[in-house]
Amino acid sequence: MSGHFGHCEEFALIELDPVSKEVLVKSLVIPPPHEPGVLPRWLQQQGVQVVIAGGMGRRALDLFARNGIAVHSGAASGRPEQLVQAYANGALAGGKPSCGHDHSQCSDAHAAH
């Protein structure tokens, strides 16, 4: 998990078997340079359907919604595979996200599915 969603150095893209909920494919990808609105479009182009994050600001949440990507924010840190499987099983706990620095549009971390 990154300390700032918009500045994540890499994303774990994970594909699960819809029945067994086992990891089929995991790849680590480097995102394009950070600019407002770029990550939601880029992740949608990668086929992402759900983003698991420690948190993010309202503007980012709205941009993900416009790109047809669901967001689960407030997730505790952990290995991406564990977070995705917990999400798929309806057991991913959320918490109160916090940014750790003075930004009005962010909260805390990242992970993508």
N, C-alpha and C positions, 0 to 999 in steps of 0.2 A: 504494500500500500504506500502510496505517495503522500507526502504532507500537503500537497496542493493538487487537486484533480486536474486543473488546466495545464499543469507543468509536469505531468507524468512522463518519465523517460521511456517507459515501455508498457504495453498492455498485454495481458494474457487473454488470448481469444480461445475459448473452450467450447467444443461441441459435445453435447451429451446425447446418448441414446435415449430417445423419448420414453421407452418402456423400462429399460433396466436402470436408467439414470447414471450409467457408467460413462466415464470420459472416453470419447472416441478419438478426438483430436485436440491437441493443445499446441498453440504456437505463440511465441512471443514476438510482438511487432513494435517497431519504433513509429510513433505518431509523427505527423507533420509538425512544423514549428507552431508554437502556440499563437493563435490569433482568435479573438472572440468569434464563436460560432463555427469554427473549423472542425473541432472534434466530433460534434454530433453528426455532421454530414459525412466525415471520413469514416466513423464507426458504422454508420448506416451502409456505406459503400462496402464495408468489410463483411456485411451480413449479420452484424450484431443485432440481437433482438432485446437483450437485457443488459444493463450496466449495473454492476454491484459496486457501490462506493461508500466510503466512510461518510461522505456528505458532499454537497455542492450547493451553489447558490440558486436562487429562484430563476434567474435568467437562463442558466444552463439547463435546469429542469424543464423549462418551457421549450428550449431548443431541441432537447431530446424528444419531448412529446411530439413536436412538429415533425420530427424525422421518424416517428413510429417506433421509438425505442423506449421500453419501460425502464425505470430506474428504481433500484432498491438502495436507498441511502441510509446511513446510520449503522452500517455494518462494522463489526469489530475487525481488526486485522487478522489475517490468517493466510494460509496457502490458497492460491486461487482455486485449485481443484476442490478443496474442502468447502470454500465459500459457495461455489457454484452448486455442488451437490447438496449442501444445506438449503440453498434457495430452491432447488428442484424438489426437495422433500418437504418444503413448507416449514423448515426449521431454522431459517436464517434470522437470527436475532438482530434487532436494530438498537441503536443507542443514540444518545444526543451528540450529533456531530459538532466539532469545533475546529476552527481554522488554524489556530496556533500563531497567527499573525494578523495584522490589521487590514483586512479586506472586507468589504461589505458584500461581495458576490461569491464568497467561497465558504466552505466549511471544513472539509478534511480529505479524504483519500480517493483511491480508485481501485478498480478491478473491472474487467469487462468479460462478458460472456456472449 
